[in-house]
Amino acid sequence: MDIAALPILLTGFTSQASLIVAVGAQNAFVIRQGIARSHVPAIVGICIAADAVLVTLGTRGMGVVVESHPSALSALTWIGAAVLMLYAILAFKRVFVRVRALRRAAIAERRHGGSDISAADAAGADTVVADTVVAGTAATSTAATNMEQSPLRTDILTCLGVTFLNPNVYLDAIVLMGGLAATYGATLKWSFAAGAILCSILWFTLLGALSATMSRLFNSAQAWIALDTVIGVAMVLISIHLALS
């Protein structure tokens, strides 16, 4: 690479970092998948590929096309807001199921005289509510992690939804990053794009890896209740922001 292009590459890297290193639907989803150890490489790969495609389109001048279709962006905004609200509802549903399971386990423990309750009895109490998406509490870290894993297809569709149904993705990656890249001319603009893509590769790889290392901390129902509550609230706020923007 030409040494003159290095500062431009770094500019692309830092510009992309300022956009993606923030709490959002996509990052929240990656964090939860990492903690659950649920298809992390596939999810990280999709996020990186999506950013690479969008930044490339912006660098090729597609920002003008995006800006010329405000009605499409408006429709996408409402769809994205609805999808994020649905994701919030699912998070709160998981919280409700776990809280109900804890209550039933506590009732079962009192009925069996507190310390006399066996591990089998506790497992039986959790099984009572196993008719929902996420049910019961886990006795070990591995069991808790496995309980939060979902089918690959579901994870992929959710990842694509939180990525491409957010209009800010197009405005940031295509319009803003594409506009900044255009200021460097026909040749050097690709150095800017390369820096942005490199940032996405590093960010999502680290996010997935660091989240996965935290999975051992989430070996109790209370930890997952806290995480899903935070995610649910964040998704509601982001959804409302999209709807009002």
C-alpha positions in Angstrom: 0.0 0.0 0.0 1.2 3.5 -0.8 2.4 5.2 2.4 0.3 8.2 1.4 -2.8 6.1 1.7 -2.2 5.0 5.3 -3.6 8.2 7.0 -6.7 7.9 4.8 -7.1 4.2 5.8 -6.8 5.3 9.5 -9.4 8.0 8.9 -11.8 5.4 7.4 -11.1 3.1 10.5 -11.8 5.9 13.0 -14.9 7.2 11.1 -16.4 3.7 11.1 -15.6 3.2 14.7 -17.5 6.4 15.6 -20.6 4.9 14.0 -20.5 1.2 15.1 -19.0 1.4 18.6 -22.3 2.3 20.2 -25.1 0.5 21.9 -27.5 -0.6 19.2 -29.8 -3.4 18.1 -27.0 -5.1 16.1 -24.4 -4.9 18.8 -26.9 -6.0 21.5 -27.7 -9.1 19.4 -24.1 -10.0 18.9 -23.4 -9.6 22.6 -26.3 -11.9 23.6 -25.3 -14.5 21.0 -21.8 -14.4 22.2 -22.8 -14.9 25.9 -25.1 -17.8 24.8 -22.4 -19.2 22.5 -25.1 -19.5 19.9 -23.6 -19.6 16.3 -21.2 -16.8 17.1 -18.9 -17.2 14.0 -21.9 -17.1 11.7 -23.4 -14.0 13.3 -20.1 -12.2 13.4 -19.5 -13.1 9.7 -22.9 -11.8 8.7 -22.3 -8.4 10.5 -18.8 -8.0 8.9 -20.1 -9.0 5.4 -23.1 -6.6 5.7 -20.8 -3.7 6.7 -18.4 -4.5 3.9 -21.2 -4.6 1.3 -22.8 -1.4 2.5 -19.5 0.6 2.7 -18.5 -0.7 -0.7 -21.9 0.5 -2.2 -21.5 3.9 -0.5 -17.9 4.2 -1.9 -19.2 3.4 -5.4 -21.6 6.3 -5.1 -24.9 4.6 -4.1 -25.5 7.3 -1.5 -27.3 9.5 -4.0 -29.7 6.6 -4.8 -30.5 6.1 -1.1 -31.1 9.9 -0.5 -33.4 10.1 -3.6 -35.9 7.6 -2.1 -37.1 9.1 1.2 -40.4 7.2 1.1 -38.5 3.9 1.0 -36.4 5.0 4.0 -39.6 6.1 5.8 -41.3 2.7 5.2 -38.1 0.9 6.3 -38.0 3.0 9.5 -41.5 1.8 10.5 -40.7 -1.8 9.7 -37.4 -1.6 11.6 -39.2 -0.1 14.6 -41.8 -2.9 14.6 -39.1 -5.6 14.3 -37.1 -4.1 17.2 -40.3 -3.9 19.3 -40.9 -7.5 18.6 -37.4 -8.4 19.6 -38.0 -6.4 22.9 -41.2 -8.4 23.5 -39.4 -11.7 23.0 -36.7 -10.5 25.5 -39.4 -9.6 28.1 -41.1 -12.9 27.5 -37.9 -14.7 28.4 -37.7 -12.6 31.5 -41.3 -13.5 32.5 -40.7 -17.2 31.9 -37.6 -17.2 34.1 -39.2 -15.2 36.9 -42.2 -17.6 36.9 -39.8 -20.6 37.0 -37.9 -19.1 39.9 -41.2 -18.5 41.8 -42.4 -22.1 41.2 -39.0 -23.5 42.2 -39.2 -21.4 45.4 -42.7 -22.7 46.1 -41.6 -26.3 45.5 -38.6 -25.8 47.9 -40.9 -24.5 50.7 -43.3 -27.4 50.2 -40.4 -29.9 50.5 -39.1 -28.3 53.7 -36.3 -26.1 52.3 -33.1 -28.0 52.4 -34.8 -31.4 51.8 -35.5 -30.6 48.2 -33.4 -32.6 45.8 -31.8 -31.6 42.6 -34.3 -33.8 40.8 -37.2 -32.0 42.4 -35.7 -28.6 41.3 -35.3 -29.9 37.8 -38.9 -31.1 37.9 -40.1 -27.6 38.9 -38.3 -26.1 36.0 -39.8 -28.6 33.6 -43.3 -27.5 34.4 -42.8 -24.3 32.4 -40.8 -25.8 29.6 -43.6 -25.2 27.1 -42.3 -21.8 26.1 -39.3 -20.5 24.0 -36.9 -20.3 27.0 -37.9 -22.2 30.1 -36.6 -23.2 33.5 -33.3 -22.4 35.2 -30.0 -24.2 34.6 -28.0 -26.1 37.2 -24.7 -25.6 35.5 -23.1 -23.0 33.3 -23.2 -25.4 30.3 -26.9 -26.1 30.8 -27.7 -22.4 31.1 -25.8 -21.6 27.9 -27.4 -24.4 26.0 -30.8 -23.2 27.1 -30.2 -19.9 25.4 -29.1 -21.3 22.1 -31.5 -21.1 19.2 -31.6 -22.7 15.7 -29.0 -21.4 13.2 -31.8 -20.3 10.8 -33.5 -18.3 13.5 -30.3 -16.6 14.5 -29.4 -15.7 10.9 -32.8 -14.2 10.2 -32.8 -12.2 13.4 -29.3 -10.9 12.6 -30.3 -9.9 9.1 -33.4 -8.2 10.5 -31.6 -6.1 13.1 -29.0 -5.2 10.4 -30.9 -4.4 7.3 -34.2 -3.2 8.7 -32.5 -0.3 10.4 -32.6 2.7 8.1 -29.7 4.3 10.0 -27.5 1.5 8.6 -28.0 2.9 5.1 -27.7 6.5 6.1 -24.4 5.8 8.0 -22.7 3.2 5.9 -23.8 4.3 2.4 -24.7 8.0 2.6 -22.3 9.3 5.3 -19.3 6.9 4.8 -19.8 7.0 1.0 -19.8 10.8 1.1 -16.6 10.9 3.1 -14.9 8.4 0.9 -15.8 10.5 -2.2 -13.8 13.4 -0.9 -10.6 11.4 -1.4 -10.9 11.0 -5.2 -11.4 7.9 -7.4 -8.4 6.0 -6.2 -7.8 7.0 -2.5 -11.4 6.6 -1.6 -10.9 2.8 -1.6 -8.2 3.2 1.1 -10.9 5.0 3.2 -13.3 2.1 2.5 -10.7 -0.5 3.4 -10.1 1.3 6.8 -13.8 1.2 7.5 -14.2 -2.5 6.6 -11.1 -3.3 8.7 -12.7 -1.6 11.7 -15.9 -3.7 11.2 -13.8 -6.9 11.1 -11.9 -6.0 14.3 -14.9 -4.7 16.2 -17.4 -7.6 15.5 -14.7 -10.2 16.0 -13.7 -8.7 19.4 -17.3 -8.2 20.4 -18.2 -11.8 19.7 -15.1 -13.2 21.3 -15.3 -11.1 24.5 -19.0 -11.8 24.8 -18.3 -15.5 24.6 -15.8 -15.3 27.4 -18.5 -13.8 29.6 -20.8 -16.9 29.2 -19.5 -18.4 32.5 -20.8 -15.4 34.4 -24.4 -16.2 33.1 -24.8 -19.6 34.9 -27.9 -18.5 36.8 -31.4 -17.4 35.9 -30.9 -14.1 37.7 -28.1 -13.1 35.3 -30.1 -13.9 32.2 -33.1 -12.0 33.6 -30.9 -9.0 34.1 -29.4 -9.3 30.6 -32.7 -9.8 28.8 -34.3 -6.9 30.8 -31.5 -4.5 29.7 -31.8 -5.8 26.1 -35.6 -5.4 26.1 -35.4 -1.9 27.4 -32.7 -0.9 24.9 -34.8 -2.3 22.0 -37.9 -0.4 23.1 -35.9 2.8 23.3 -34.3 2.3 19.9 -37.7 1.4 18.4 -39.3 4.5 19.8 -36.4 6.6 18.5 -36.8 5.2 15.0 -40.5 5.8 15.0 -40.2 9.4 16.2 -37.2 10.3 13.9 
